[in-house]
Amino acid sequence: MAAQRKYPDELRERATRLAVEARQDPGSRMGAVKRIADQLGVHPEALRTWVKQVEVDAGVAPGTTTSEAAKMAELERENRELRRANSILKSAASFFAAELDRPSR
């Protein structure tokens, strides 16, 4: 079960859009994230993180995109499950090999 988000998605999208637009204007670039965060009641670091991720997803900034991160998480889950299955199969194989090596009565 996913953790409950502190900020609603609508607020997050609006704040991010406003910050990205403000950062594009050279006159209002300085302190735009903090100013918008204060106006909307959002923590400035949260807004800064959202803006950075939007810029990464848009290809403006370097980093791992949201879709790449989701794909990596899915592959890591699959890898864990496969390792678990292999571990179970190895222990079962060693158990049955030991049973076959036992002398019969």
Secondary structure, DSSP 4 states (H G I P E B T S, - for coil): -PPPPSS-HHHHHHHHHHHHHHHHSTTT-TTHHHHHHHHHT--HHHHHHHHHHHHHHHTSS-S--HHHHHHHHHHHHHHHHHHHHHHHHHHHHHHHHHHHHSPP-
